[in-house]
């Protein structure tokens, strides 16, 4: 079977309108991508699926839509101003810039670079003569830390006092609103705040398409709990996350946990879920037991108490937080890779995107068999189905070519309108995956499809 490469998926995304290079007509802006008509539908479907599983189906869960720009003190309290940086080195020969930990991890094929100090990284790179990926020489500068936050200024004067940051994660929006949500929703611990939104990081390393971008979306879920119940919730959300990905159609053998050996000093446990991309295993989710560090820091920096008062015991304490964060763009990328399939047919081949029907950009397509005779009836049916779900209409080209196009964009059901429709009120529905066709009455179509596109 043909190996699916990154280049191939980038081309498919461009050809069919899933994802385009950002600012393409200006030769693009590195590590930015624009979701086209089909890509945005998949992205929105994943957000809806996440909302359903995390906010709707979990008791005591609330959604938030916080500002991207927050008070600069938030980022001092969170530790991002002081410590959100990458260890960078420049190649003295070709002047390209690299992350020292990535050079090591790519060389060893594991993640040992993550747990090394600066000195250890420099030594390891020298001892092993690790080459620059661009020019092949091993002649690097020392490591220096580079802060990943994007800065901008508010107001007319650009000075240190006017600096604000584009948020590098959603989480702090949930943390600073912890008491607002708790009081207005009158919730008892444990309760959760989820948020879907943009985050920005000044990433300098090459991105692997949408895997690492400078602007991306996260679906973050923070569970506030009492110390003692934290570790059980942590384990629960690790599993819940994996199940969520499997429900989206990602196979278990392409998902794995990666427990962190080196933890930030306040964290009790951290684990990523990784997906097996063509370029190797890559993190798509992280679950973290953050203890009561974040709220303690916000209490200290804001001067506002961040305590929860237990209504049963009157006990006051700062809750622990278990975070489970999902990279939306990386989830879309995993879904795209996983869906692609090239199949040999009897006298032909077909490319098909086998999306979970809930994620497919169009749920069905209406095709008149012969434009001249069947398009009027087909248009009538299309206009009716469009009221229920995203429906595509195509009357140009041979019926075979139109099937192929719907396969290539992953439309799970294709409805053909022919003489039988006009004379007997029946249609044929072709299933994308099995290519089998069945006959249905017109008034059975909506129910048939709705039952098969649920999440
Ligand atoms: N609040 C915790 C947090 O932000 P993170 O591991 O830095 O944790 C969470 O990010 C998720 O966001 C990652 O698992 C990944 O899926 C996604 N992510 C992080 N950086 C990204 C980038 N530069 N481009 C695309 N997605 C990214």
Boltz pocket constraint, residues with backbone or C-beta under 6 A from the ligand:
constraints:
  - pocket:
      binder: B
      contacts: [[A, 168], [A, 169], [A, 170], [A, 171], [A, 201], [A, 203], [A, 210], [A, 211], [A, 212], [A, 213], [A, 214], [A, 215], [A, 216], [A, 217], [A, 218], [A, 220], [A, 283], [A, 284], [A, 285], [A, 286], [A, 323], [A, 325], [A, 326], [A, 327], [A, 328], [A, 329], [A, 330]]
      max_distance: 6.0
